[in-house]
Amino acid sequence: QVQLVESGGGLVQPGGSLTLSCAASETRFIIDAMGWYRQAPGRQRDLVATIISGDSTNYADSVRGRFTISRDNAKNTVWLQMNSLKPEDTAVYYCHAAVRTSLFSTPKNYWGQGTQVTVSS
């Protein structure tokens, strides 16, 4: 089973920066995509950013230009650099990975436990 280990959450003031990281425990499988989702209290879990093969990226409109997702394929690690943070960015951030055991298998979804990001004065 693949485990996603997240780190980097914490408390930051508005306008500040924070970097999240997520590492997959199994590196011998094929990870088609990795990304970050977030869930604020009373709200659904929403996409923040994803990165796929060829390092193509996708961002939520609310974070585009402020957040940057990057990936180290050799380490099966993904980072989320968050700049110009706003109070509305406060949420639990979840790492996600779509993983295949072979080129011909069906991808499965894996989730991290979540890391709290709080943006407040």
C-alpha positions in Angstrom: 0.0 0.0 0.0 1.1 3.5 -0.8 1.3 6.0 2.1 1.6 9.7 1.5 3.5 11.6 4.3 2.8 15.3 4.5 4.6 18.1 6.3 5.0 21.8 6.3 1.7 23.1 7.6 1.5 25.7 10.3 0.4 29.2 11.2 1.4 32.1 9.0 0.4 35.8 8.8 -1.5 37.1 5.8 0.9 37.9 3.0 3.4 35.3 4.2 4.6 32.1 2.6 4.6 28.4 3.5 5.8 25.3 1.7 4.1 21.9 1.9 5.7 18.7 1.0 4.4 15.2 0.4 6.4 12.0 -0.1 5.1 8.7 -1.3 6.3 5.7 0.7 6.5 3.4 -2.4 8.7 4.6 -5.2 8.6 1.5 -7.4 5.1 2.2 -8.6 4.0 4.5 -11.4 2.6 7.8 -10.1 0.6 9.4 -12.9 -0.3 12.5 -10.9 0.3 14.1 -7.6 -1.5 17.1 -6.2 -2.9 19.1 -3.3 -6.5 19.5 -2.2 -7.8 21.5 0.7 -10.9 21.5 2.9 -12.0 24.3 5.1 -14.4 23.8 8.0 -18.0 23.2 6.6 -16.8 23.1 3.0 -16.1 20.4 0.5 -12.6 19.2 -0.4 -11.5 21.2 -3.4 -8.6 21.0 -5.9 -5.7 23.3 -5.2 -3.1 22.2 -7.7 -2.0 19.1 -9.5 1.0 18.0 -11.5 1.1 15.2 -14.1 3.5 13.6 -16.6 5.6 16.2 -18.5 5.3 18.4 -15.4 2.0 19.8 -16.7 0.2 21.7 -13.9 -3.3 22.8 -13.1 -4.3 25.3 -10.5 -7.5 26.5 -8.9 -8.3 30.0 -10.0 -8.2 31.2 -6.4 -4.5 30.2 -6.1 -3.1 30.7 -9.6 -0.2 33.1 -9.5 0.3 32.7 -5.8 0.9 29.0 -5.4 3.4 26.8 -7.3 3.4 23.0 -7.4 6.5 21.1 -8.2 7.5 17.4 -8.3 10.6 15.3 -8.0 9.8 12.1 -9.9 12.9 10.3 -8.7 11.8 10.8 -5.1 8.1 10.6 -5.7 7.7 13.9 -3.8 5.5 16.9 -4.5 5.8 20.4 -3.0 3.4 23.2 -2.8 4.9 26.7 -2.5 2.3 29.1 -1.2 3.0 32.8 -1.4 0.9 35.8 -0.6 -1.3 33.8 1.7 -4.8 35.0 2.5 -7.0 34.1 5.5 -9.3 32.3 3.0 -6.5 29.9 2.3 -6.9 28.5 5.8 -7.8 24.8 5.5 -6.5 21.3 5.9 -4.4 20.5 2.9 -4.4 16.9 1.6 -1.8 15.4 -0.6 -3.1 13.1 -3.4 -1.5 10.7 -5.7 -2.9 8.6 -8.6 -0.8 5.4 -8.6 -0.5 2.4 -11.0 1.3 -0.8 -10.2 2.1 -1.3 -13.9 1.6 0.4 -17.2 -1.6 -1.7 -17.8 -3.2 -1.4 -14.4 -5.9 0.9 -13.3 -4.8 4.0 -11.3 -5.8 4.1 -7.7 -6.2 7.1 -5.6 -4.3 7.7 -2.4 -4.6 10.4 0.2 -2.4 11.8 2.9 -3.7 12.5 6.4 -3.8 16.2 5.9 -1.8 19.1 7.3 -3.3 22.2 8.8 -2.6 25.6 7.3 -3.8 28.6 9.2 -3.5 32.2 7.8 -4.2 34.7 10.5 -3.0 37.9 12.0 
